[in-house]
C-alpha cells in the first residue's frame, strides 16, 4: 500500500491544515456520489479517507512515522518481519529456545508488547503470549459543520434545519442546556467508509442579540421606562424570546430596579427553565422646560438625601 503522505499528495512534514486541504480536494474528486460507475475511484476514496483519519490523529500519526503501525492503522512487529531482533538492539537477541537473553542494558518490554499485540506477555522466556489483534474495517471520516442560530431560537429550543454536503437537509432538535460550542452528532451523515458512513458533527454558534444578554440560565434586559411610568406605575409591554408580554411597574420605581419574568430564560440540561431579569431604566427627557420648573419647585420641599446611606 502506498505511503499515507503520498496518497494525499503532501510532504511528510505537512501541517494539519495542509493535510485537511489536500483531503478535501481529493474527497470532492473521488466521492462515490460523483463516481457511481467508477469502482476504482470509490476504492481510492476509502484509502485517502483512511490516510486522513490516521494523519490527523496526532497519536496515530506519531506511531505511523515511527513505523509502529502500517497504512491501515494495524500494528507492526516491533522487530520487523519475522519477529527477530539483531544484536545491539538494546533489548537483547533471540536465542534458540525462542526467549530473550540480556544484551547490554535489560529492559521490561511487557508494556510495549501489550500495547502492540493487545495481550499480556508470557514471562520466564516463553516469548509472546498471543497473536496480534488486527482492527476491522473502519468507518468513514466525520464531517464538521458550524450552525449559526439566533439567540431566541437557542433559548426557546426551536428546531433547526441543516443542509449537509451534497444538498441533503436534516431537521435537528436543540438539546436542553444548549450553549455556544455545543456539539450535536448526526449518526451516519459523514463520509462513507468500508464499515459504514462516519457522522456529521454540528457545532452550535449562538448569534448575539441586540438587547438580550445571557446570564447563565437567565436572560437580562435593560428596559427604558418613562418618568411618569416610574412615578405613577404602569403596565408596559416587554419583549421576551417567546414574544412580548405585559409587565406591571409599581409606583415610585427607581432606575436599576429588577423585575423577574419567570420561565423566560434558557432551559437547563435538567429541564428547568431560567427567568428573564428586567432592569428598569428611567428615561428622563432632556430640554423639557416645564419639567425643569416643576423639579425646581419640588426640590425645595426637603426631599432628603438619597445618598445618606453611603455616608456622603
N, C-alpha and C positions, 0 to 999 in steps of 0.2 A: 504494500500500500504506500502511496506517495507521502512524503513528508507533509505534516499538517500545515506548515507555513507555505509550502509550495502549492497545496490545494487551494489556499486562499489568495495566493499570489502576493504575499507580504514577506518582508525580511524577518529574520529571527529576532531582531531587536525591536520589532514594531510595537508601538504603544497600543493600548486597548482601543483608543479612538480609531486608529488606522485599521485595526482588525475588524471593528464593527462596520466601518465604511466599506471595506472590501467585501464583507459578508453580505451587507445589504445589496450591493451591486450584483453579486453572484446569485443571491436568493431571488432577486427580481427577474434575472435572466432564466434561471433554471426551475422556477416554481412549477410544480405539477399542473396547476391550473392553466399555465401558458404552454405546456408541453405534453398535452394529453396523448399524443401519438409518438412520443419520443422517450422510451423507457430509459435510455442512457442518460438523458437529462435528469430524469427523476432519481436515478441511482447516484448521479454526481451531486444532486441537491442534498441527498441524505448524507453524503460524505462531507460536503462543505459545512453542513449543519453540525455534524459531529465534531469537525475540526473547530468550529466556532465555539461549541459547548466547552471543549477542553481548554482552548487558548484564552477564553475569557474567565475561566475559573483559576484564580491565582495559584491555588494549591495544586491543581491538576497540571497547569502549565509548567510549574516548577518541577514536578515529578517527571513530566514528559521530557523537559530539557535535560534532566539528569539521567534519562534513559531508564527510568523505573517503570514506566508504562508505555504501551505501544500506541499506534494511531487510533486504535479502537477504545483506548482507555483501560485495556487489560494489563495486569501486572506482568512484568518480565522477570525471568530468573535473575537473581542478584549477581550471579557469576557467569552470565552469558549462556549460550546454547549448550546443553549437555550437563549443566549444573556443576561443573568443576571450577576450582579456583587455582590460579597459578601461584607459584612461590612469590613471596613479597607482597601478597595482598593484604597483609596486616591481620587477617583472621585465621591464618594457618593454611594447611593444604589438606586435600582429601587423601586419606590413607586407604589401603586395600580393603579394609573392613567396611568402608562406607562412612565412617565417622570423621571427626575433625581432630587433628592434633595441633598443639600450640606451635606457633611460628612467630617469633618476636613477641610483641605485646599480645596478651589474650584479651578477648572482649566477649561480653554476653550479647549474642546476636538474637536472642529469643524474641525481643520486641520487633526487630526487623523482620524476622521470618513470619511472625504472627500478622504483621501489617501487610506483608506481601502475599501470604498464602491463606489468610483467613482462618488459621487454626493454630493450636499450641504446638510447639516443637517437642520431640522426644528428647529427653535428656539422657546422658550417660553413653554417648557415642552411637546412638541409634539412627542418626540422620534426621530427615524431615518427617514430621508426623502428619502428613495428609497432602492431598493434591491441591493445586491452586484452584480457587473458585473463580470462574470467569463470569462476569456480569452478562446478563442477557441483552437483547436489543434495547436501545434507548429511545425514549420519546423525542419528538421534535422539539425545537427550541421554543421558549416562551416569547411572546411579543408584548412589548411595553406600550401602554397608551397613557396619555395625560388628558383627563377630563375636567375642563373648567365648568363649574356650576355656580349658580347665583347664591348669595348669602341666604336669601329667603328660602330657596329650594333645599339647601342644606339643613336649615332649621326645621322646616316642615317635612323633611324626608320625602320629597316628591320624586317619583320615578324618573329615571333619566334614560336617554337613548344614545347608544354608542355606535358609530359607524366603524366597522373593522376593516382591515386590509382586504381588498377585493370587493368592497362595497356592501358587504353584509351588515345589516343593522340588528342590534340586540338591545332589548329593554332590560335595565337593571334596577334593582331596589337598593336604595341607600341604607346602609346598616345603622342601627341605633348607635349613638356615640360617634357618628361621623365627624371628622375634623380634617384640617389641612394635612395632606400626605397620607390619608387612609388609602389602603390598597384593597382592591376587590379582584378576586381571581375568577375568571370565566373558564371553566374546565373545557378542554378540547378545542379552544378557539385560537390556538397558536399554530406554529409551523408543523407540517406533517413530518413523521419520522417512522422508522421501522417498527416501533412499538406503539404507534399511535400519535395523535397530534399533541403538541405542547399546549400550554394555556395562554390566555390573554390576561395580562396583569394591568389593571386600570388604576392609576393613581389619581386621587381626587385633589383638585385645586379649587379652593373656595374663593370666589371673587369678592374683594372688599366692598362693603356697602357705603353709600354716600352719607348716611346718617346713623345707621345701626352699628354698634360695636359689640363684639362678643366678649363676655367676661366669664370664662369657664362654661357652665351650663346656662348662664343668664345672658340676656341681651340688654345693653344700656342705650338710652336715648335721651338727648337733651331736647326738651320741649319748650319752645318760646310761648309765653302767655302774656296777654296784655295787662296793663296796670289795673284796669277795672275788674278783670277776671281774677286777679290775685287778691285784690282788696275785698271785693264783694262775693267771691266764689262763683263757680260756673260749671257747666258740663261742656266738655270740648271733645272733638274727635282726635284720636291718636292713632298714628299708623302702627301696625304690627306686621310680622311676617305672614300672618294669616288674614290680613285685611284690617281696615280701620275699625276701631271700637270707641265707645264713649267712656270718658274718664271724668269723675267728679273732682273738682278742685275746691277744697274747703276755703271759706272766707278767711282773709288775713294771711294768705300764703306768702312766704318769702322766697326769694331766689335760692336755689340749692336744695329745696325740699324734695325728697324722693318718694314717689308713689309706686306701688307694685301692682303689676298686672299678672296674675297667677297663670301659669301654664302657657306662656307665650315665648318661651325660650327654646333652647336646643334639647333634644331628647338624649338622655344618658344611656349607656350600654344596658343598664338595668331596666330601662323603660320609663323612668321618671323624667318628666319634662321640667326644665327650668322656667324662670319667670322673666318678664320684661320690667326693668327698673327705669322709671321715668323721672328724670331730674328736671324740675320746673325752673325755667329761666325767665324772670320778669323783664319784659321789654319796655323800657322807659322811652317814650318818644322824645326826640330832640327838637328844639325850636318851637315848642308849644308855649306861647306867652301866657295863655290863660292858666295852664297847669303850673307854670312857674309862679304866678301870682298867688295861686291857691297854696302852694307848698310854702312860700314865704310867710303867708299868714298863719298857716298851720304850724310851722316850725317854732313859732313864739309861744306855744301853749305848754311848754315844759314837757316835751315828749320823752325826755330821758336820754341816757347814753347807751346805745345798743352794744358798745364795746366795753362796757363796765366789767363784764365777766372776764375780760382779758387783762384787767389791771391797767388799762390805759384810758 
